[in-house]
Amino acid sequence: MEATINIKRSIKNPLIVPEDVKPTRSDFVIECVFNAGVTRFEDEVILLLRVAERPVQTNPDVLTVPILKQQGETYRLDVFDIDRNNPAYDFSDPRKVKQIDIDTYVYLTSMSHLRIARSKNGVDFVVEDQPFIFPSNRYEAFGAEDPRITFIDGSYYINYTAVSDKGITTALAKTNDFKTVVRLGIIFTTENRDVTIFPEKINGNYFALQRPVPKQIGRGEMWTATSPNLIHWGEHEFLMGVEEGWQSLKIGGGAVPFKTDKGWIEIYHGADRSNRYTLGAVLLDAEDPNKIIAKTKEPILEPEEKYEVEGFFGNVVFTCGVLFEDNIVKIYYGGADNVMALAEVHIEEIYRALGV
């Protein structure tokens, strides 16, 4: 039987909780703070948090949801009331509202934006009061979610999930100072998420993992793509699929891959049929990441602690970013779609779990 991996959760977990974050409006409340991208910038560790906020609910018979309304060429945050007794809507999922006759989700109960948190030691963070990336166009009408940060040639590229009634897409932005940001537009069309961009060119092209979600045939599995400029992506190839057990429902990229002496390591997530999310690792060839060298048979991190089991959406550990420093893999992850946490593991432990 395979030995359990020696991974250590921070004694300060959870590192960031909703109470640490200021809402953007006085009539809103922070629901969750989770799934942060991470990078080092100058002498700081920066987390780019996904912050989900919702309107304060004042009437038990009415669900007030956030929406982005267009006014001329700009968009602004507003709210919309839905009668909870209206049989046209399904309210069974606390995260979203489905319109029954068209069998699709038409509202989210919260709206996410991206917010910076800064730390000198990678553990104690101060969250900024203002959003860094806030929904501002038709493709972000339901929110901006799950950022990843890739440092390439002196710039920090942020890919994130843009959600709207048009579907779930992947957008790209760029910053050099984490004070100003430039949006570069949609890079993967609906429905595609869990995109992770490698931090260097491979064989002359940029390389990314992606997770397209088939509507009629197939399941959510990991693919790859290449690009000459980070905007236009092609050469799409299937990489790896679901397997029985902890990754039987769907899988997807998690953190930005990091390079080791043995190849690229990707910390990815898998969900089983009960929607329990865990983290595994896959080792990809350094020169051709379409080649899988090894995968962990069992998860390297799974929901066990209270802040991972109980929350907005329980039994979830989910990462959008790691730091690989001094042979230690620092995994910043969301617990139960509600809080931010940290776990650390020596690279040799991951090698052992991979069997390499």
N, C-alpha and C positions, 0 to 999 in steps of 0.2 A: 504493500500500500504506500502511495506517495506521501512523503513527509509534509506536514503542514508548514507553510511558509512563515518565516519569522518577520512579521510586519508589526510595527508599533504605532498606535494612535497617539497623537499629542495629548498630554495630560491636561491641556487647556481646551480641548474640544468641548463643545463646538466653539470655533474661533470667532465666528460672527453669527449673530441671531437677528431676527427681524427688529427687535427693540433697539438695536444699534444703528438703525437706518432711519433717516428723516424722510417722510413722504413728500412728494412734490406739491401736494395740495392739502389744505387743512381739513377737507372733507374726505380725505383718503387715509387708508391705513396700510402699513406694510404687511403683506401676507407671507412672503418668503424672500430669502436671500441665499442664493445657491448657484451652483454650476459656473464657477468663475474661471476665466482664463487667467494665466499667470505668466509673469516675466520678471526679470531683473532690469531695472532702469537706474543708472548711476548707482547710488548707495542704498537703493530701496528695493524691496519686493513689492510689486504691484499686482493686486488682484483686480480684475475687471469683472465685477459681480453682475449676475443677473438678479435684478430686484423686481419682484412682482408686487404690485400694489392694487388695491381695489377700493371702490367707494365704501364709505361707512353705511351699513345697512340699518335703516330706521323703521322699516315696515315689514313684518314677518310674511305678509302676503305678496310682497313685491321684491323682485331681485333687481337691484341696480347694478348695471354692468358698465365698464369703461369702453368708450369708443373714440376713434379718431375721426373728427369731422373736417371735411374740406371747406375752406373759406377762400375763394379765389384760387391762387396758386399755392397757398399754404394750408397746413393741417393743424388742428388744435385738439387737445384732449377734452372730451365731454363725457356725459353719462346718459344712459338710456334705461328706462324702467320697463320691466317685463312682469306681467301678472303670473305669479307662481301657479295659479289655478287654471291657466290657459292650457287646454288639452293639446294645443298645436305644438307644445314644446316639451322636451324631455330634460328634466333637471337632475337626473340620477348621478351624473358625474359632477363632482364639486368644482371641477376645473373649467367646464364648458357647458354650453346650452345647445341642444340639438333641435332642429326643426324637423318634426316627424315626417311630414308629407314629402320632403325632399331628401330625408335621411342624410343630412349633413349638419355639421356644427356651424352655427351662425353667429355665436358670441362666445367670448371667453369671460370668465368671472373676474379675472384680474388682467392687468396689462404690465408687461415686463419692459424695463429699460436697462441700460448698462451703466454701472456706477463704479468709480475708482475707489479702492481702499489701499492705503499705503502702510508699509511697515519697515522698520530698520532691521528686525530680527526674523522676519518671516512667520511670526506667530502672533504678535500683538499689533492689530491693525486699527487704523483710524479711517473711517468711511467719510468720503466727501459728501457735502450736503446737496450738491447739484449733480444731475445726471451728466455722464460723459457722452453717451449716445442715446438720444430719446427718439421714439418713433416720429417720423416726419414726412412720410409719403404713403402712397396708396398700398405699397407692398408691405408696409409695416403697420397697417391699420389696427392689427390686433397685438402688436408688440415686437420687440427686438430681444432675442433670447440666446442663451448658450454660446458665449463668445470663446474663440480660441485666438491666441496671440502668437504670431510667428515673426521672429526677428530675422530680416533678410537685408543684407547690404546697407546697414545703417538706419533702416526704417522698421517700424513695427506694424505689421499687417494684421488686421483684426477681421476675421470672418465670423459672421453670426447668423442666426436664423431669423429671417424676416417672415412674419406671420400676418396673413390678412384673409379676407373672404375669397381671395384669388388663389389661396393655397399657402404652402410652406416652402419658402425658397431660401437660398443662401446668398447673403450680401457680403461685400468686402469694403473695408475702410482702412485708412492709413494715418498714422501719427508718427511724429518724430520726438515729441516732448510730453505726451500725455496731458497736454493743455488744450491743444487744438486738434481737430480731426477732420479728414476729408473723406467723404463717402465716394466710393468708386463704382457702386451699382451692384446689380444682381449678377452672380457668376454661375450659379446652378439653379435651374428652374424647378418648379414644383413637381412632385414632392421630393425634396432632397435636403437632407440635414446631416449632422455629425461629420461635416467636412473638416479635415485637418490637413494643413499645408506644411510640407516638409521645409526645414530651415535652410536648405541649399539646393541648387540645381543638381539634377542627376542626369547624366548623359546629355547635357545642354538644355534641358527643360525643367521647369518647375514641376513638382509632383505632389499629388494630393490623394488622400483617402476620401471617399464619399459614401453616402448611404441612400441611394434612390429607393423609393417605396412603391412597388408595383400596385396598381389599383385592381386589376382583374386576375392576373396570374403571377405567382411568386410571392416572396416574403422580403422583409427588410434585411438586407445583407450588405456586406462591404465590397465596394468596388474601388478602382483607382482611376486616375485621370492625369493627363499632363497638359502643360500650358507653356507657351513661349513668353507670356507677359503677365501672368496671374489673373487676367481678365477672361480670355478665351480659352476654354478647356475642351480637350478632345482625347482621342486614344483611350476611350473608356474600356476598362477590362474588369471582369469579375475577379475578386480576390479570395474571399472566404465566406462560408455560409453558416447557417444555424446547425446546431447539433443537439442531440438529445441531452436532457439534463438542464444545467444552469443557463444555457443559451439556446433554448429550444424554440422560443417565440421570435426573437429578432436579435441582431447584433449591430454595433456601430462603433465608429471611431470615437475615442475619448480625448486624450491629451495629444498635443503636438508630438510626433515621434522624435525620439532623441537617438543620437548615433553612439554606438559603443564599438569596442574592438571586434565584436562578433557580428555586428550589423545594426540595423535599425530596430529599436524596440518601440512598440506601440502598446500603450495601456488602453484597452478598449472595454466596452460594456456589453453584457449579455443580459437578456431578460428571458425568464422562463414563462410557462403558460399561465402562471398566476401573477404575472407582472412584477416579479421580484427581480430587482436589478443588482448585478454583481459585476466585479471587475476582473478581467483576465489580462494576459500579456501574450503578444505574438512577436516573434523575431523574424525580420525580413532581411533579405540579402542587401548588402550595402550598395552594390552597383545596379541591382535590379530588384526594387521592392515589390515587384509582382511575384517574386519567388519567396515562398514561405519556408523558412528553415525549421521553425518549431513553434508550438503553441502550448500554453499551460493547459493541462487536463482539467484542473480544478481552479476555482477562482482564487485570486491572490487577496481579494478583499470582498467581504460580503456583509450585508446588514446584520449586525448583532447588538450594537449598543442602542440604548433607548432613543437617542437622537437620529439613529438610522432606521429604526423600526417604526417609530411613531412620529407622525408629522403630517404635512399637508397631503402627501401621497407616500404612504409608509412602505417599508421594506425596500429602500432604494439607497444605493451608493452609486454616484455618477460623477465622473471627472471630465473637466475640460482643459486641465493643465497640470503639468508636472515640472519640477526643477530637478535636473540631474547634476549634482555637485559633489565632488570628493567621493565618488562611488556610492553616494546615497541618492535614492530616488524619492523625492518629496512629492507626494500625491495630494493635491488640494482637491477636495471633492464635496459634492452636495450630499447631505444626509436627509432622507425622507422628503426630498423636494422642499426643504424648509430652512436648513442652516448650512454654514460652511464649516468644514473640518479638514484635518491634516493627518496623514499617515506617512510613515517613513519606512523604507526597506532598503537594505544593502543590495547592490547590484548582483552580488554573488548568490543571494537568495533567489532572485528572479532567474538567474542562469540555472540554478538547481531545479526550480519549478519547471523551467523549459526543458530540462534534460540536456543542456549543452555545456 
